[in-house]
Amino acid sequence: MSLKSVNDIVSILKAKAVLQEPPLQNLLQCWHEIVGDTIALHTRPVAIQRSVLRVATSSAAWAQNLTFERQRLLIQVNQKLVTPVDEIRFSTAEWQISPISREKQEVALITQHPSYLGESINLSDRISEDTSLAYGGQPTTKVTTKVTNTNDAFVRWANAVKRRSHKLPLCPECQCPTPQGEIQRWHVCALCVAKRF
């Protein structure tokens, strides 16, 4: 019988996975790497129970958005864990921000959302557009600062949507104009992704 040093014993136990880190701690350390910085700002793994990973989200919108991506995230999470999980559930129930982390947390910009188009329709802005064609009149350009009736508001909105959608790529499934971020994230538009679930 030979005597071994404490370091030798610890290294043997680690090799046998006796002193292995709990899976949640391991996941917390690499969460930014798995989901990316934007999603990591709005999510936090809170528990792994019965092969189900529970993730807290900052809002219901984030929970729903990530539910569409759970299969992709499940594959990435399981690559980092020794014992794989079968499912991921997203909820706002356990989301809490401490005052310290609130100061450190960066504000995620709306421009990072996959459906962001790079411009917004604001009816109070001065927009020059042709509204007379919609009523069968002669083409004239009208500059307005205030919406005077619902027909003008609708025509203004419809023209803005038309101008905006001409630049967008088409969804491969439904052939509708789709924001580039949705195509990059899901390879289809958000409506086609939602139909899958």
Secondary structure, DSSP 8 states (H G I E B T S, - for coil): -----HHHHHHHHHHTTSS---HHHHHHHHHHHHH-HHHHHHEEEEEEETTEEEEEESSHHHHHHHHHTHHHHHHHHHHH-SS--SEEEEESTT----HHHHHH-----GGGSTT--S----TTS-EEEE-SGGGT----EEEESS--SHHHHHHHHHHHHHHHHTTS-B-TTT--B--HHHHHHHSS-HHHHHHT-
